[in-house]
Amino acid sequence: MNKNGEAIYGTRGGIVAPQKWGVVTKKGQSVYVHVFDSAGLPEITIPGMNEKIARVELLNAKTKLTYKQQTDGLNISLANAPVDLYDTIIKITLL
């Protein structure tokens, strides 16, 4: 909980319907993408996410991730993302 508490405590879910790869939570200007099952996916898509974005990074590694906003949502590349065995958390900071 020390490692991932920021993405759990005080957040709210339900901003995006659960996906095959995981769920999304939000607190203020931070959106947390919990990837439970990446299953070798090169990228994930968060449907309907069209807010302006300042930064996309792994929560604990502070590694920036490549992303692209499209009409169907936000695509985030997992190519350089080390996968956590239980929950890979991506932090999206909104403007």
N, C-alpha and C positions, 0 to 999 in steps of 0.2 A: 504494500500500500504506500510505502514511502516513495517508491519509484514511480508509480502511476496515479497517485492520489489526486493530482491536479486534474486528471481527465475523468475522475469519478465523483469526488465530493463537490456538491453544489452545482452539478450539471443537470441538464434536463435532456431527456431523450425524446424520441418521436418526431424530430424535425425532418427526418428522412425515414421512410419505411425500412425495416430490416432487409438487408441484402444477403445474397448467398455467401459473401465474404465476411460479413460482420454487421456492425451497427454504428450509428453516429450520435454523439452527444454534443451539447453546447453550453458554454458559460460565457456571458458577455460577448466580447469580440473574438472568442476562441471557439473553434469547432474541433472536436476530437473524433477521429476516425479509428474505430477499433476493428482491426483486421484479424479475425480469428482463424480464417482459412484462406490463404492466398493461393494454395494449390498450384504453385508455379505460374500464376497469372503475371503477365508482363505489366499490367496496369489494372486499376479499378476505376469504376465510374460512380460518382455520387450524383444520382439523378436530381434534376431541378436546382442544383446549386449554381446560382448565377450572381451571387454577391461579389463585390470587388475584393480582391485578395491581396494582402501585403506579403505573405510568406507561407510556404508549405514545407514542413520539416518533420523528421522523426522526433517524437517527444523527448526521449532520453539521450539520443545521440546528437541532437541538434544538427543533423545532416539535412541539408536542403534537398528537396525532391523536385523533380521536373513535373510540371503540370500544364494542362491546356484546358481552357474553358471553351465549351462548345454549346450548341443549342440544346443538346440532350442532358447537359450537366458538366461536371468537372471531372476530367480524366487525370489521374495521378499515376505516374510511372513508378513501378516497384523494382525496376532494373537494378538500382544500386542500394536498395533498402535491405539491411540485414533483418531477417525474420525472427521475431520472438516466438518461442515455442507455443505460448498460450495467447498472447495478445500484442500484436504489433500496433503501436499507437502513433498515428500521424496527427500533428497539430497544424491546423489551418488558422492563421491570424487574419482576420478581416480588417479592412480599412474603416 
